[in-house]
Amino acid sequence: MTEDTTITQRTGAAPMSRTRADTRRALVSSFLGSTVEYYDFLLYGAAAGLVFPQLFFPKTMDPALGAALSFVILLTGYVARPIGGILFGHFGDRFGRKSMLFITLMMMGAVSVCIGIMPTFDAVGLAAPLTLVVLRVVQGLAVGGEWAGATLMAAEHAKAGNQGFAASIAVTGGPAGSVLATLVLGLFAGLPDGQFLSWGWRVPFLLSAVLVIIGLYLRYRVTESPDFTRAQDAGEVRTGVPLLRVLKRYPLSALFGILAAAAPLFMQALLAIWAVPYVAAQGVVPRQDALYMLTFSSFVHIFAIPFFAWLSDRYGRRPVMLAGAVISIALVFPMFALLNSGSYWLVALAFLLGNPIIQASMYGPIGAFLAEKFETQDRYTGVSVTFQLGSLLGAGTAPLMATWLSSLPNGRGTDNIGWYFIGLTVLAALAVLLSKETMRRKTAR
C-alpha cells in the first residue's frame, strides 16, 4: 500500500517577490499567535484537574467523578477541533490564511476572558458546567482552524529546504503556550487554597486579553501566504467544497496523517493535563512544583521541536519520525518508572524525558510532514482535518484513557498507559513508513 497522490507543488515554493522581512514576520507572527492560542487552550487543561472539579460541580459529588466530568468537558473541545478545522480550512483555502487567523485568535481570547469571569456552581447551579461546555466548544473550533493556518503561514513563506524548520516554529507555539499557562497558573497556585479557588485561578484567564492584543497586531503586519497568492493568481483556487476534494483525492494521505499525529499528541496531553494532578496526589511533589516541572520541560520542548524538524530538513521526514517512534517505545516505561519513583528530582526528570525527547522526536517534523501531503488549494483543509482528528484520537482522549487505564484492577497502573501509548506509536510508525518521502533537498527557490 502506498499513498494515493504525488505532491507536485512544493511546500514553501513562493514567488520571487517574497522578501526576508516577509518570511521573518510570518515566522514571528505564527509563533507568537500560536503561543497565545495554546496559552488559552492549555490553561483550561491545567485548570481542569486542579480547579474545576471543586468549583463547577456540586460539593457533594465524589471528587473523582468531578475530575472525570472536567475531563469530559475538556474532551468536547477536542471533538470541536476537527469541525473548526473543516470550517476555517474551507474559507482558508478559498479566501486565504491571514483573515482566518485573525478570527481564530479573537475567538480564543474572548472565551478565556469569559471563563475568567464566569460564576461557579454555588452561584448559578447547573448553568456553570453547561457554560463551560459551550465555551470549551467555541475554544475548540478556534484552535481547529489555528494550528493549520499558523503552520502553513510559516512553511509557505519559507525558502526551499527549510520548510520543516519553518513549520516547526509555529508548532512550538504549543509548548510555548504551555510554558506561559503553567507558569502563570503556577504562580497563583502557590496562594492559600481559599484565595486560589476564589480569585487566584481567574487571573491567568483574564491576562489572555493582553496577549490577544499583541497577537492581533503581529498578525495584522504579516503578508498573505505566497503559495496561496500564487495559486490564486494562477486560477488554481477553486470553488466548491475543499473537504470533499480532500476526501476524494487524498484519503490515504489523510489517514496516515491522523495516525502519525495521534501518538505524540497523546503524550503531550498526558503530561500537560493528567500527570500534574497525578504527581501532586502522590504527596511527593507539591501542586505548584509539579506545574513548574511541566513548565521547565515545556521550555526545553520549545528548542527540541525545531531541532528534530531541522533534522528532517536534512535527512527526510520519514527517517526522523521513524527514529522518534523507536525512541518513544524504548523510553516510555523508564519515564513512568521515574514518575512513580517517589523521588522529587526523578519525577522532574520524567517530565524532561517525556516532552523534549519522547514527544518531540516524532512531533518535530509533523507540520511539514502533513503540509507536504496536500496541494496548496486544498492544504489548509487537509492539514486541519488530519491534525485535528489526530488530536482528538490522541490528546483528546488522553486524560480519560490514562485515568481509566491506571485504575484497572489488574494492578499494573501506569504500565497499562505505557502499553496503550506503544500501540499508538506502532500505528504512527506504520503510517509514516507507508507515506511517501516529500522532503525536497535540491529544489530551486
N, C-alpha and C positions, 0 to 999 in steps of 0.2 A: 504494500500500500504506500502511495506517495501523496503529496499534497496535490490539490486539484487545480492549481493555477500557477503560472510563472509570472513573476512580477517583472514588468518591463520598465516601469518608472522607478527611478532610484530615490529612496528617501533622502531628502536634503538637496536634491538637484534643484537649482534655482536659477533665475535669470542673472545675467552678469551685473545688473544694476544694483544687486544687493550689496550693501556695504558692511564693513566690520562693525560699525556702530549699530546697524540694524540687528546684526547677529547678537551682539553683546546685550542690547536692550531686550531682545527676545529671551535670551537665557536668564537674565536677571529677573525679568517680569514673570517668566514661567516658574522659576524657583520660588520667588517671594509670594506670588499669588497662590501657588500650590501649598506653600507653607501655611498661609493664612487659612486656606480651605481645610487643611488637615488639622490645624490647631483647633478649629471649631469642631470638626468631626470627631477627633480623638479625645477631646476634652469630655465629650459625652461618655465615651467608652471608659475613661478613667473614673468619672463620677458614678457610672452605673454600678460599679462594685463597691464604692465607698460611701456614697451619699443617698442615692435614690431609693434603695430599699427601706431606709429609715424615714424618708420624708414624703414619699408619694404613694405609699401603701398603708393600710391600717396597721396601727401599732400592735394589734392583737395577732397579726399574721406571723407565721413562722418565718424567722429571718432568712432561712434557706430558700423558702418559697418566694420571698420578696426579691432576693437576689436573682433567682431564676426568671421571675417576671421582668426584672430590669433588663436581663439579657435577651428576653424575648422581644422587648421593645427595641433593644439595640439591633436585633435581627431585622426588624421591619425596615430600618434604614438601609440595610444591605439588600433587602428584597426590592426596595425602591430604586436602587442604583442602576440596575440594568434598564429599567424604564426610563430613568433620566438619561442614560447613555443613548437609548434609541431616540428620545425626544431631541436632545441637544445635538446628537450626531446627525439627525435628519436635517436640521437647519444649518449646522456647521458645514455639512457637505453641499448645501445649496447656496448659502449666503456668506460663508467664511467663518474662520475660527475666532477672530477677535471679539465680535459682538456677543457671541455665546459666552465667552469667558467673563465679560462684564456682568452678564446676568447671573451666572452661577455664583460669582463672588458676592454679589449683593444679597442673593438668597441666603447664603450661608451666614453672613453677618447678621441679617435680620432674625434668623432662627436662634442664634446664640444669645442675642440680646433678649429675645422673648423668654428663653429658658432661664436667663439670669433674673428675670423679674416675676416669673410665674408663681402663683400661690401653691402651697403644699396641700396634702390630703386633709390635714386638720382644718384648713380654711374652706376648701371647696369640694371635699369628698372625692367621688369617682371622676369628677371633671379633671382632677390633677393628672392621673395616669393616662387618661384619654387625650388630654392636651399634649402630653409627652409623645404619644404615638403620632399625632398629627405633625408635630414639629420634627420628629425624627424622620418621618416620611419625606417631608419637604427638604430636609437636610440631605437625605439620601438621593433625591432627584438631582440636587445641585452637584453633589460630588460625582454622580454618574456622568455628568457632562464635563466636569472639570478635568479629570485625570487625562483623558484622551486629548482634550483641547490643549492643555498646557504642555503635554509631552510632544504633540505634533508641532506646536509653535516653535519649540526648541529644536526639534530634529529637522524640521523643514527649512529652518534658517541656517542650518549648519553646512559647512563645506564637506565635500566628498571625503569619506574616510573617517569622519568624526561624528557620524550620526549616533552611534551607540553612546558615546560620552555625552553628547549634547542632550539626547533624550533622558539620560540618567540625571541631568541637572534638575529637570522637572520632577523626576521620580524621587529625588532626595527631599523634596518638599514634604513627603510623608514622615520620615524620621525627624526632619527639622520641626515640623508641626508638633510631633510627639514630644520633642525636647521642650518646646515652649509650653505645651499643655501640661506636661507632668511637672515641669519646673515651677510654673506659676501656681498650679494646684498644690504642689508640694509645699510651697512657701506658706500657703494658708492652712494646709493640713496640720501644721505644727501648732495651730491655735488650740486652746482647750475645746473639747468636744462641743460644748454648748455654743460657743461663738462660731466654730467652724460650721456646725449644722444650721445655725440661724442665719448667718450672713456671709461667712468666710468663703464658702464654696461658690457663691454667686459672683464674686468679683472677677474671677478669671473669664467667665462668660461675658460679662459686661465689657471687659477690656477688648473684646473682639472688635468692637466698633472702631477703635483706634487703628487696629491692624487692617481692617477693611478699607478705610480711607486711604492708607498708604498703598495698599494693593491696587485699588482702583486708579490711583494716579499713575502708577507704573504701567498698568495695562492700557491706559489712555495713550501713552507715548510710544508703545510698540507698534510696528507696522504689521500689516496683514501678512500671512504666510506666503512666501514667494512661490511655493509649489501650487498653492490654491490659486493665486493670481495668474500664474502661467496657464494652469488648466482652464481657468475661466476665460482668459483671452483666446485660448485655442478652441473654445467651444466644447470642451470636454465635460464641463459641469452640466449634468443632465437634470431634467425634470423627473417627476416620478418619486418613487419611494426607495431611498438608499438601502433600507433594511432588506427589502425584497431582493435587491441586487446582491447584497452580501450573502443572503441565504442561498441564492441560486448559483453565484459564481465562486464563492469561497467557503463551502460547507466544511471541508476538512481543515482549511486554514483556521476557521473559527473554532472548531472543536479542539484542535491541537493547542491553540492559544489559551482556551479556557483551562485545559488540563495542565498546561505548563505554568500558569499563574497560580493555581489553587494551592499547591503545597507551600511555596514561600509566603503566600498571604495568610495561610493558616498559622504559620509560625509567628508572623508579625502580630496578628491579633491575639494569639495565645499569650505572648509576652506583654503586650500593651494593656490587655484587659483582664485576663484570668490570673496571670502569675502574681501580680501585686497583692490582691487580697488573699491569694493562696499562701504566699510567703508571710504576710502580716499575721494571718491566723495561726501560724505555727509558733509565734511568740519570740522567734529568734531575731527577726528584723522588724523594727517599728514601722508603722504605716508610712511615715514621712521618709524614712531612709529607703524603703523599698521603692518609692517613687523616684528618689534620687538615683538609685541604681539603674532603674529603667531610663532615666534621663541621660545618664552618662553613657550607657550602651547605645542609646539613640544618637547621641552626639558623635560617637565613633562611627556609627552606621552611616552618617552623612558623608564620610570620606570613603567608606568601604564600598558603597554602591557605585560611585563613579570609577573606582579602581577596577572592579570586575567588568564594568561597561567598557572601560578603556582596553582591557584585555580582549574583550570581544571585538573591538575595532581592529585589533592586531591579528587575532588568531581565529576569529569567527564566533558567531553566536552559539552554535551547537557545541563546539568543544568546551567552551567555558561553562555553559549551563549544564552539560552532562557531568563535567568535573564537579560542579556545585552539587549535583544530585548525590554523587558518591560521598562528598564531604558531609552532606546533610545526614545521610544514612549512618555514616560512621560516628558522628558526633552527637546524635540526638539522645542516646541513652547516657553518655557521660554528662550531658547538660542537665538531665533530670537528676542524676546522682548528685551533682553539685547543688541543685536546687533543694534537694531533700537532706543535705549533709548536716544541717543544724549548725553550721559554721557561718558567721556573718560574712566573711570575705569570700568564702567559696560560693555562697549564694550570689554575691556580686559578680563573681567570675562566670556563673551560669548565664547571667544576662549578657555578658560580653561574648560568650560563646554562641548564644542564640541569635542575637541581632546582627553584629557585624560579620560573622563568619557563616553560620548555617543559613540564615535568611538571605543575606546579601549575595552569597556566591551564586545562587540561582536567580535572584531578583534583579541584580545589577543590569544585565543586558535586556531585561524584559520589555522596556519601552521600544527599543529598536527592533527587537525580535517580533513584536506584534505589528508595529507600524509598517515594516517591510513586507508583510503578508498581503497588503491591500493597495490598490491603485489610489492615486490622490483623490479622485472624485468620490470614492467610497471609504476612504481611510478613517475619517472621524467616526462614522457609524461602526465600521468594522472593529476598530480598536476599542471603542467604548463598549460595545456589546461583549466582545471576548473578555476584556479585562474585568468588567463588572460582573459577568456571570462567574468568572473565576474567583472574584472576590466574594460573591455570595456563597459559592461552594466551599471556599477555603476560610476566609476571615469571618464571614457572617455566622457560620455555624460553630466557630472555634470555641467560644466561651461555653456554650451549651454542651457541645460534644465533650469538652475537657471536664466539665463538672460531672456529666453522666459517667464517662469512662473511668474517672478517678474514684468514683463511688461504687463501682460494680462489686458484687460480693465475692469475686474471685481473689480479693486481697492483693492484687497487683498494682493498684493505684495508678501512679503516673506511667508505669510500664505500658498500660493499655493505651495511653495517649501516644506514647512513643511508637507503638506498632501501627496505630492509625496514621500517624504522620508518615511513617515509612511507606505505607500503602499509597498515600497521596503522592509521595515523592517518586515511587516507581512509575505511577501513571504519568507524572510530569516528564520523567526521563524518556519514557516511550514516545510521548508526544513530541519532544524535542528531537529524538532520534529519527522519527518519521517525517519531520519537517525538512524542507529544503534549506540549504545554507543561502542566506540572502545578503550577507555582508559583502560589500564590493571594495576590494583593496585598491584597484587600479582603474578608477574612473576619473575622467576629467571633470574639473569643477564646472 
